[in-house]
């Protein structure tokens, strides 16, 4: 199950998230979203856990928990919506 983790402190690292979520089960992937221009955290991440029961336990335990001075939002990630790409005109 893939979880959305929002309202992260900008100092939070992927390792911090790995350690936090592994208290509730095996983590298979952590993806901290970074700004392309600045290289800084965008304040949210996705954590994938292989076992749905463990993911649900992590979601229940961590949603609303304060980490790094911020109250986390943790819920099941929704499928990414297809967004139209901006028209760039005729590039040559």
Secondary structure, 3 states (H helix, E strand, C coil): CEEEEECCCCCCCHHHHHHHHHCCCCEEEEEEEECCCCCCEEEEEEEEECCHHHHHHHHHHHCCCEECCEECEEEECCCCCCCCCCCCCCCC
